[in-house]
Amino acid sequence: MMNGHRELNKVLNTKDVLVIAFGAMIGWGWVVSSGQWIQTGGVLGTAIAFAIGGIMIFFVGLTYAELTTAMPKCGGEHVFSFRAFGPVGSFICTWAIILSYIGVVCYESVSFPTIIQYLFPGYMKGYMYTVAGFDVYASWVAVGVALAVIIMVINMIGTKKAAMLQTVLTLVIAGVGIVLAAGSVFSGSPENMGTQLFNSESSSLVGSIARVAVMTPFFFFGFDVIPQAAEEIKVPLKKLGKLMILSIVMAVAFYTMVVLSVGYVLNANEINTSMSTTGLVTADAMAKAFSSQMMAKVLIIGGLCGIVTSWNSFLIGGSRAIYAMSTSYMLPATFGKLHKKRKTPIFAIALVGGLSIIAPFFGRVMLVWIVDAANFACCLAYCMVSLSFVVLRKKLPDMKRPYEVKHYKLIGFLAVALSGAMALMYVIPKTGCTLNVYEWIIVGGWAAIGVFCYIWSKVKYKEKFASEVFHEV
């Protein structure tokens, strides 16, 4: 096997880094979940909750920013955790983050054809079978598979091409969000906001805000895609760290803008009606703001772009994590090979992309279980990266850190505590996020596959196992 670390093309500039990270965090949730957020915490309460959730992710982001600039190598978490904990810790951390990326990619491949139904209600044709109560149609599968193939091929053609797609779609999302905000200013009313600043039905103001705050970090997953592609970025290292933090701030601002806009246009009764009918509260707010149902479809198109940006970003992240493990002899050598001309990890991309092609055949319900399992895996990886940050400050105090975090003990403690708490929420009963038996089966099955791969790679590659993690850029 030929190690390919030196051969990755540095093609991603400042704009590319921002749109990949921001696009990963802005998916479809801002279209379908705004009503739930407002009903739970109120408009202002939700805005406060997103600020709190953003702060939680901000601390984790700071640890990523320092570690990425200190070790700008493909694989991100793979390298950080190896330096801190060795092969076992590195394998666990990277294997967890790969599950989180695959989960999102597969879920987006079933979300896209589902949302198309809102735009074209009659397109569901050719009933095939039912999975966990979800009817699977041939036309629905075809849409998901077709887009999965397109996104996979674009990524194989080149990372820059994938970044160009990301830029166009992210601009559409931002444009739609700004149009919604502008429309709300002219068509909304302070009276709508005044009756639902906070959840008046809740006996605890703090509790209602906390219930939303607990959900918000899961809408900020994705900034960690940047470390995966670190060797393909041509940006000064100190600036790269700042860009990662900026992407988180931009995501917090976007979600807050959407919630305030919806609350300014729709009153509590209108939000309740929207939740019980279309469920697309943000789209209904857009329709009212411009007195046009066509504008609701425009916003849904923006949401569809959000699905694709998340899908594209996590395909980049997942394939690079697999590639990094393979080039360090911790997974089969095939996944570490690059295309001779385009310098993309085509087999790693094919693996993640192939799973997204298969996903629509399993319906949507089963994929919800995978996403919940993936969220738990992501929180676990975040906690291990945060721990790596703390350990490496003591273990390698003289390591060059272009983006050096101040007050590292406090930041490290908060990052570990908050990411660890997020992970525990999936384990502790009655938190609202606790994994069900099917999701534990997925986590357990993924762990078992990981154990098999670890043992197989160690037996096959012997002394080469984990020997290339520090290959210099």
Sequence and secondary structure as in RCSB ss.txt:
>XXXX:A:sequence
MMNGHRELNKVLNTKDVLVIAFGAMIGWGWVVSSGQWIQTGGVLGTAIAFAIGGIMIFFVGLTYAELTTAMPKCG
GEHVFSFRAFGPVGSFICTWAIILSYIGVVCYESVSFPTIIQYLFPGYMKGYMYTVAGFDVYASWVAVGVALAVI
IMVINMIGTKKAAMLQTVLTLVIAGVGIVLAAGSVFSGSPENMGTQLFNSESSSLVGSIARVAVMTPFFFFGFDV
IPQAAEEIKVPLKKLGKLMILSIVMAVAFYTMVVLSVGYVLNANEINTSMSTTGLVTADAMAKAFSSQMMAKVLI
IGGLCGIVTSWNSFLIGGSRAIYAMSTSYMLPATFGKLHKKRKTPIFAIALVGGLSIIAPFFGRVMLVWIVDAAN
FACCLAYCMVSLSFVVLRKKLPDMKRPYEVKHYKLIGFLAVALSGAMALMYVIPKTGCTLNVYEWIIVGGWAAIG
VFCYIWSKVKYKEKFASEVFHEV
>XXXX:A:secstr
    GGGS   B HHHHHHHHHHHH SSHHHHSHHHHHHHH HHHHHHHHHHHHHHHHHHHHHHHHHHHHS  TT
THHHHHHHHHHHHHHHHHHHHHHHHHHHHHHHHHHHHHHHHHHH TT    EEEEETTEEEEHHHHHHHHHHHHH
HHHHHHH HHHHHHHHHHHHHHHHHHHHHHHHHHHHH  HHHHHTTSS TT S HHHHHHHHHHHGGGGSTTTTH
HHHTGGGB S HHHHHHHHHHHHHHHHHHHHHHHHHHHHHS HHHHHHHHHTT  HHHHHHHHHHT HHHHHHHH
HHHHHHHHHHHHHHHHHHHHHHHHHHHTTSS GGGG   TTT   HHHHHHHHHHHHHGGGGTTHHHHHHHHHHH
HHHHHHHHHHHHHHHHHHHH TTS  SS  SSHHHHHHHHHHHHHHHHHHTTSTTSS    HHHHHHHHHHHHHH
HHHHHHHHHHHGGGTT STT   
